[in-house]
């Protein structure tokens, strides 16, 4: 910026109407880039100032903005005049982190655009044992992308369907907060307390956790909302052992991808798969695999195995819609045979089915073209042939039907054994 431009900015006249663009330029010149709305009139300022002067009474449930509908312009003015004009908390300045932010307990901010506002340290819920639902700030459906809520007290707060993408929630207190279907993509949750928080259907794609993030007893899945979205989360050594993963059957990433009816279309009489659907399927695969690694690293092997298995199922869908049918069939075979190593009992079942099927074949062939085998003999012959150590009853030549079928069974047995060993090794050693 030239010297002349700087002089113009510093002497920019205060707008006299509600021209929002003019006001935004004016606030920017005042180094208040987060302000976007025309300033509220003197009468509204007086009213809010009177409300702010009310002393909170937790016993009586009295708070400055209890049941007051606030607009973004109201909040902007309250921030800039906070603490007699000291302004909002600058969280980057550690000396300010002990300050209290705005007391908005009981305020109505539903569906309000609060993007990028410096709301660090906000008190949005009663602190202590005396908490009532009416005392909690209402933020349902609020647009909070990029908002600064570091250190805010938001226990049991209503944030259903709220947009919190790129929000700064470091060290925020979100005990039992309602975040159902909330968008928290790329949000910073380092050191945040999400103890008992409701994350059903919430999207935390690429959000940031650390070792101080508290996830104890978070609610992850309900029939109404489904599971939450976790692809590309920066887990950062967060303790996941305190989460009840058994309550989560399917990630929201997979449920969203499963809405394939909205992602497919017909062209020239053929069903087409959109690239967006494939992207969503790959994201679900990635989410399952990343979660499995985090869980395995913290010793939660059973839960890790369950999610790793679902990753394989989703990958099989990706193969199909990519037209990689050979890989799809190979994946299907591994699933049927051993559940990709996560369901070894399937191999035992496959073994019994193959043995029984070939034993039946030997019994029928023996009674048709000879030599005749008893039911027990047919079963023993099938078992030894399966493992490639077959012996032939007297009178059977190499081109006899029984010999040909036995050779085929030996091949099937070798394929099943090798596949079982390979999938089980992959599961146990992660190779």
C-alpha positions as CSV (number, residue, x, y, z in Angstrom):
1,X,0.0,0.0,0.0
2,X,1.3,3.5,-0.9
3,X,1.6,6.3,1.7
4,X,-1.4,8.0,0.1
5,X,-3.5,4.8,0.4
6,X,-2.6,4.5,4.0
7,X,-3.7,8.0,4.7
8,X,-7.0,7.4,3.0
9,X,-7.6,4.3,5.1
10,X,-6.8,6.0,8.4
11,X,-9.2,8.9,7.5
12,X,-12.0,6.8,6.1
13,X,-15.3,8.4,7.0
14,X,-17.8,6.5,9.2
15,X,-20.7,5.3,6.9
16,X,-23.9,7.1,7.5
17,X,-26.2,4.4,6.2
18,X,-26.4,0.6,6.2
19,X,-24.1,0.0,3.2
20,X,-22.5,-3.2,4.4
21,X,-19.5,-3.0,2.0
22,X,-18.8,0.5,3.2
23,X,-19.0,-0.6,6.8
24,X,-16.6,-3.6,6.2
25,X,-14.1,-1.2,4.6
26,X,-14.5,1.1,7.6
27,X,-13.9,-1.7,10.2
28,X,-10.9,-2.9,8.3
29,X,-9.4,0.6,8.4
30,X,-10.0,0.5,12.2
31,X,-8.1,-2.8,12.4
32,X,-11.3,-4.7,13.3
33,X,-11.4,-7.0,10.3
34,X,-13.7,-9.4,12.0
35,X,-16.5,-6.8,12.0
36,X,-18.8,-7.0,9.0
37,X,-22.1,-5.4,10.2
38,X,-23.3,-1.8,10.4
39,X,-23.0,-0.6,14.0
40,X,-26.1,-0.9,16.1
41,X,-27.9,2.4,16.9
42,X,-27.6,4.2,20.2
43,X,-30.9,2.9,21.6
44,X,-29.8,-0.7,21.0
45,X,-26.4,0.0,22.5
46,X,-28.0,1.5,25.6
47,X,-30.3,-1.6,26.0
48,X,-27.4,-4.1,25.6
49,X,-25.2,-2.0,28.0
50,X,-28.0,-2.2,30.6
51,X,-28.4,-5.9,30.1
52,X,-24.6,-6.4,30.4
53,X,-24.6,-4.6,33.8
54,X,-26.9,-7.3,35.3
55,X,-25.0,-9.3,37.9
56,X,-25.3,-13.1,37.2
57,X,-27.1,-15.1,39.8
58,X,-26.5,-18.8,39.3
59,X,-28.9,-19.7,42.2
60,X,-31.8,-17.7,40.7
61,X,-30.8,-18.4,37.1
62,X,-30.4,-14.8,36.2
63,X,-27.9,-13.8,33.4
64,X,-27.3,-10.7,31.4
65,X,-28.7,-11.9,28.1
66,X,-31.0,-14.6,29.3
67,X,-33.6,-15.4,26.5
68,X,-32.4,-12.4,24.5
69,X,-32.2,-12.8,20.7
70,X,-28.9,-11.3,19.6
71,X,-27.7,-10.5,16.1
72,X,-24.2,-10.6,14.7
73,X,-24.1,-6.8,14.9
74,X,-25.1,-7.0,18.6
75,X,-22.3,-9.5,19.3
76,X,-19.7,-7.4,17.4
77,X,-20.6,-4.3,19.5
78,X,-20.5,-6.3,22.8
79,X,-17.1,-7.6,21.8
80,X,-15.5,-4.3,20.9
81,X,-16.9,-2.7,24.1
82,X,-16.0,-5.7,26.3
83,X,-14.4,-4.8,29.7
84,X,-14.9,-1.0,29.2
85,X,-13.5,-1.0,25.7
86,X,-10.6,-3.4,26.3
87,X,-12.1,-5.6,23.6
88,X,-12.2,-9.3,22.9
89,X,-9.6,-11.8,24.3
90,X,-6.6,-12.3,22.1
91,X,-5.8,-15.9,22.7
92,X,-2.4,-15.7,21.0
93,X,-1.4,-13.4,23.9
94,X,-1.0,-15.9,26.8
95,X,-1.3,-13.1,29.4
96,X,-4.9,-12.6,28.3
97,X,-6.0,-16.3,28.7
98,X,-7.1,-15.7,32.3
99,X,-9.6,-13.1,31.1
100,X,-13.3,-13.9,30.9
101,X,-15.0,-13.5,27.6
102,X,-18.6,-12.4,27.0
103,X,-21.2,-13.9,29.3
104,X,-23.8,-15.2,26.8
105,X,-25.5,-17.8,29.0
106,X,-29.1,-18.2,27.9
107,X,-28.7,-16.0,24.9
108,X,-30.5,-17.0,21.6
109,X,-28.0,-17.1,18.7
110,X,-29.8,-19.7,16.6
111,X,-29.0,-19.6,12.9
112,X,-26.8,-16.5,13.3
113,X,-23.7,-15.9,11.1
114,X,-20.9,-15.7,13.6
115,X,-18.0,-16.6,11.3
116,X,-14.5,-15.6,12.4
117,X,-15.6,-13.7,15.5
118,X,-13.1,-13.5,18.4
119,X,-15.2,-15.3,21.0
120,X,-12.4,-16.8,23.0
121,X,-13.3,-17.3,26.7
122,X,-17.0,-17.0,26.0
123,X,-19.2,-18.2,28.9
124,X,-22.0,-20.1,27.2
125,X,-23.1,-22.4,30.0
126,X,-23.4,-22.3,33.8
127,X,-20.2,-23.2,35.5
128,X,-20.4,-25.6,38.4
129,X,-23.0,-28.0,39.6
130,X,-26.1,-25.9,39.1
131,X,-26.8,-26.2,35.4
132,X,-30.2,-25.9,33.8
133,X,-31.0,-26.2,30.2
134,X,-32.4,-22.7,30.0
135,X,-29.0,-21.3,31.1
136,X,-27.2,-22.6,28.1
137,X,-26.4,-20.4,25.0
138,X,-28.4,-21.5,22.0
139,X,-26.3,-21.9,18.9
140,X,-28.3,-24.5,16.9
141,X,-27.7,-24.0,13.2
142,X,-25.3,-21.1,13.8
143,X,-22.7,-20.4,11.2
144,X,-19.4,-20.5,13.1
145,X,-16.8,-21.3,10.5
146,X,-13.4,-19.9,11.6
147,X,-14.8,-18.6,14.9
148,X,-12.4,-18.3,17.8
149,X,-13.8,-20.1,20.9
150,X,-10.6,-21.0,22.6
151,X,-11.1,-21.5,26.3
152,X,-14.9,-21.1,26.0
153,X,-17.2,-22.7,28.5
154,X,-19.8,-24.5,26.4
155,X,-20.9,-27.4,28.5
156,X,-24.2,-28.9,27.3
157,X,-24.5,-26.2,24.7
158,X,-26.8,-26.7,21.8
159,X,-24.7,-26.8,18.6
160,X,-26.8,-29.2,16.5
161,X,-26.3,-28.6,12.8
162,X,-23.9,-25.7,13.6
163,X,-21.1,-24.9,11.1
164,X,-17.7,-24.9,13.0
165,X,-15.4,-25.6,10.1
166,X,-11.9,-24.2,10.8
167,X,-13.1,-23.1,14.2
168,X,-10.6,-22.6,17.0
169,X,-11.8,-24.6,20.0
170,X,-8.5,-25.1,21.8
171,X,-9.0,-25.8,25.5
172,X,-12.8,-25.2,25.1
173,X,-15.0,-26.9,27.7
174,X,-17.6,-28.8,25.7
175,X,-18.8,-31.3,28.4
176,X,-22.0,-33.0,27.1
177,X,-22.3,-30.5,24.3
178,X,-24.8,-31.3,21.6
179,X,-22.9,-31.4,18.4
180,X,-25.2,-33.7,16.5
181,X,-24.7,-33.2,12.7
182,X,-22.4,-30.3,13.4
183,X,-19.6,-29.5,10.8
184,X,-16.2,-29.5,12.6
185,X,-14.0,-30.0,9.5
186,X,-10.5,-28.8,10.1
187,X,-11.5,-27.5,13.6
188,X,-8.8,-27.2,16.2
189,X,-9.8,-29.2,19.3
190,X,-6.4,-29.4,20.9
191,X,-6.9,-29.6,24.7
192,X,-10.7,-29.4,24.3
193,X,-12.9,-31.3,26.7
194,X,-15.5,-33.4,24.8
195,X,-16.3,-35.5,27.8
196,X,-19.8,-37.0,27.2
197,X,-20.3,-34.8,24.1
198,X,-22.8,-35.9,21.5
199,X,-21.0,-36.4,18.1
200,X,-23.6,-38.4,16.3
201,X,-23.6,-37.5,12.7
202,X,-20.9,-34.8,13.3
203,X,-18.2,-34.3,10.7
204,X,-14.7,-34.0,12.1
205,X,-12.8,-34.5,8.8
206,X,-9.2,-33.3,9.1
207,X,-9.8,-31.8,12.6
208,X,-7.0,-31.6,15.1
209,X,-6.7,-33.4,18.4
210,X,-3.7,-33.7,20.8
211,X,-2.8,-35.7,23.9
212,X,-4.9,-33.3,26.1
213,X,-8.1,-33.6,24.1
214,X,-10.6,-35.4,26.3
215,X,-12.8,-37.9,24.5
216,X,-14.1,-39.8,27.5
217,X,-17.5,-41.3,27.0
218,X,-18.3,-39.3,23.8
219,X,-21.5,-40.5,22.1
220,X,-20.6,-41.6,18.6
221,X,-23.6,-43.3,17.0
222,X,-27.4,-43.4,17.2
223,X,-30.1,-44.6,14.9
224,X,-31.3,-41.1,14.3
225,X,-28.0,-39.5,13.3
226,X,-25.7,-42.4,12.5
227,X,-21.9,-42.4,13.1
228,X,-19.6,-39.5,12.9
229,X,-17.2,-38.6,10.0
230,X,-13.5,-38.9,10.8
231,X,-11.5,-39.2,7.6
232,X,-8.0,-37.6,7.8
233,X,-8.3,-36.6,11.5
234,X,-5.0,-35.5,13.1
235,X,-5.2,-37.8,16.1
236,X,-2.1,-36.4,17.8
237,X,-1.7,-39.0,20.5
238,X,-5.2,-38.4,21.8
239,X,-6.4,-41.2,24.2
240,X,-8.9,-43.2,22.3
241,X,-9.1,-46.0,24.9
242,X,-11.7,-44.0,26.9
243,X,-14.1,-44.2,24.0
244,X,-16.8,-46.9,23.8
245,X,-16.0,-48.0,20.2
246,X,-18.3,-51.0,20.5
247,X,-21.2,-48.6,20.2
248,X,-20.1,-47.6,16.7
249,X,-20.8,-50.0,14.0
250,X,-20.5,-47.9,10.8
251,X,-18.7,-44.6,10.3
252,X,-20.6,-41.7,8.9
253,X,-18.1,-41.6,6.1
254,X,-19.5,-44.9,4.8
255,X,-23.1,-44.0,5.4
256,X,-22.7,-40.9,3.3
257,X,-21.0,-42.8,0.5
258,X,-23.8,-45.3,0.6
259,X,-26.3,-42.8,-0.7
260,X,-25.2,-43.9,-4.1
261,X,-28.7,-43.3,-5.6
262,X,-27.8,-39.6,-5.5
263,X,-24.3,-40.2,-6.9
264,X,-25.3,-42.2,-10.0
265,X,-27.0,-41.5,-13.2
266,X,-27.9,-43.2,-16.5
267,X,-26.3,-42.2,-19.8
268,X,-27.0,-43.9,-23.1
269,X,-28.8,-46.6,-21.2
270,X,-25.9,-47.5,-18.9
271,X,-25.5,-46.8,-15.2
272,X,-22.7,-44.3,-14.7
273,X,-20.8,-43.7,-11.4
274,X,-19.9,-40.1,-10.6
275,X,-16.4,-39.3,-9.5
276,X,-17.8,-37.7,-6.4
277,X,-19.1,-41.1,-5.3
278,X,-15.8,-42.7,-5.8
279,X,-14.1,-39.9,-3.8
280,X,-16.5,-40.5,-0.9
281,X,-15.9,-44.3,-1.0
282,X,-12.1,-43.8,-0.9
283,X,-12.6,-41.4,2.0
284,X,-14.5,-44.0,3.9
285,X,-11.7,-46.6,3.2
286,X,-9.2,-44.1,4.4
287,X,-11.2,-43.3,7.5
288,X,-11.5,-46.9,8.5
289,X,-7.9,-47.7,8.0
290,X,-6.7,-44.6,9.9
291,X,-8.9,-45.4,12.8
292,X,-7.8,-49.0,12.8
293,X,-4.1,-47.9,13.0
294,X,-4.8,-45.5,15.9
295,X,-6.8,-48.2,17.8
296,X,-4.2,-50.9,17.2
297,X,-1.4,-48.6,18.4
298,X,-3.2,-48.2,21.7
299,X,-3.9,-51.9,22.2
300,X,-7.5,-52.0,21.1
301,X,-7.0,-54.8,18.7
302,X,-10.5,-56.2,18.6
303,X,-12.0,-52.8,17.7
304,X,-9.1,-52.2,15.2
305,X,-9.8,-55.5,13.5
306,X,-13.5,-54.7,13.1
307,X,-12.8,-51.3,11.4
308,X,-10.0,-52.7,9.3
309,X,-12.5,-55.3,8.0
310,X,-15.0,-52.6,7.0
311,X,-12.2,-50.9,5.2
312,X,-11.7,-54.0,3.1
313,X,-15.4,-54.1,2.3
314,X,-15.4,-50.5,1.1
315,X,-12.3,-51.1,-0.9
316,X,-14.1,-53.9,-2.7
317,X,-16.8,-51.4,-3.7
318,X,-14.2,-49.1,-5.1
319,X,-12.8,-51.9,-7.2
320,X,-16.2,-52.6,-8.6
321,X,-17.1,-49.0,-9.5
322,X,-13.7,-48.5,-11.0
323,X,-14.3,-51.4,-13.3
324,X,-11.5,-53.5,-11.8
325,X,-13.6,-56.7,-11.7
326,X,-10.7,-59.1,-11.3
327,X,-9.5,-57.3,-8.2
328,X,-13.1,-57.1,-7.0
329,X,-13.6,-60.9,-7.4
330,X,-10.3,-61.6,-5.7
331,X,-11.3,-59.4,-2.8
332,X,-14.7,-61.2,-2.6
333,X,-12.9,-64.6,-2.6
334,X,-10.7,-63.4,0.3
335,X,-13.7,-62.2,2.2
336,X,-15.7,-65.4,1.7
337,X,-12.7,-67.6,2.5
338,X,-11.3,-65.9,5.6
339,X,-12.9,-62.5,6.0
340,X,-9.6,-60.9,5.0
341,X,-8.0,-62.8,7.9
342,X,-10.4,-61.2,10.4
343,X,-12.9,-64.0,10.3
344,X,-10.8,-67.2,10.3
345,X,-13.8,-69.4,11.2
346,X,-14.9,-68.9,7.6
347,X,-11.8,-70.9,6.4
348,X,-12.8,-73.8,8.7
349,X,-16.3,-73.6,7.3
350,X,-15.0,-73.5,3.7
351,X,-12.8,-76.5,4.6
352,X,-15.8,-78.6,5.8
353,X,-17.9,-77.6,2.8
354,X,-15.1,-78.6,0.3
355,X,-14.4,-81.8,2.0
356,X,-18.1,-82.8,2.2
357,X,-18.8,-81.8,-1.4
358,X,-15.9,-83.8,-2.8
359,X,-16.7,-86.7,-0.5
360,X,-20.2,-86.8,-1.9
361,X,-18.7,-86.7,-5.4
362,X,-16.4,-89.6,-4.7
363,X,-19.3,-91.6,-3.3
364,X,-21.5,-91.0,-6.4
365,X,-18.6,-91.7,-8.8
366,X,-17.7,-94.8,-7.0
367,X,-21.2,-96.2,-7.2
368,X,-21.4,-95.2,-10.9
369,X,-18.1,-96.3,-12.5
370,X,-16.4,-97.9,-9.5
371,X,-14.6,-98.7,-7.3
372,X,-17.3,-98.4,-4.7
373,X,-16.4,-96.3,-1.7
374,X,-18.2,-96.3,1.6
375,X,-19.4,-93.0,3.1
376,X,-16.5,-93.1,5.6
377,X,-14.1,-94.1,2.9
378,X,-15.3,-91.2,0.7
379,X,-14.8,-88.7,3.5
380,X,-11.3,-90.0,4.3
381,X,-10.3,-90.0,0.6
382,X,-11.6,-86.4,0.3
383,X,-9.5,-85.2,3.3
384,X,-6.3,-86.8,2.1
385,X,-6.8,-85.5,-1.4
386,X,-7.5,-82.0,-0.1
387,X,-4.1,-81.8,1.6
388,X,-2.3,-83.3,-1.5
389,X,-1.4,-86.5,0.3
390,X,-4.0,-88.7,-1.3
391,X,-3.8,-92.5,-1.6
392,X,-5.7,-94.4,-4.2
393,X,-7.7,-97.6,-3.6
394,X,-6.5,-100.5,-5.6
395,X,-7.4,-100.6,-9.2
396,X,-7.6,-96.8,-9.7
397,X,-5.4,-95.5,-12.6
398,X,-4.2,-92.0,-13.2
399,X,-6.9,-91.3,-15.8
400,X,-9.7,-92.7,-13.7
401,X,-12.5,-90.2,-12.9
402,X,-11.8,-90.5,-9.2
403,X,-8.1,-89.6,-9.7
404,X,-9.0,-86.6,-11.9
405,X,-11.4,-85.3,-9.3
406,X,-8.9,-85.9,-6.5
407,X,-6.3,-83.9,-8.4
408,X,-8.7,-81.0,-8.8
409,X,-9.5,-81.2,-5.0
410,X,-5.8,-81.1,-4.2
411,X,-5.5,-77.9,-6.3
412,X,-8.5,-76.3,-4.5
413,X,-7.0,-77.4,-1.2
414,X,-3.7,-75.8,-2.0
415,X,-5.4,-72.5,-3.0
416,X,-7.4,-72.4,0.2
417,X,-4.4,-73.2,2.4
418,X,-2.2,-70.6,0.8
419,X,-4.9,-67.9,0.8
420,X,-5.7,-68.6,4.5
421,X,-2.1,-68.4,5.6
422,X,-1.5,-65.2,3.6
423,X,-4.6,-63.4,4.9
424,X,-3.9,-64.5,8.5
425,X,-0.3,-63.4,8.2
426,X,-1.4,-60.0,6.9
427,X,-3.7,-59.5,9.8
428,X,-1.3,-60.6,12.5
429,X,1.8,-58.9,11.2
430,X,0.2,-56.0,9.3
431,X,2.1,-56.9,6.1
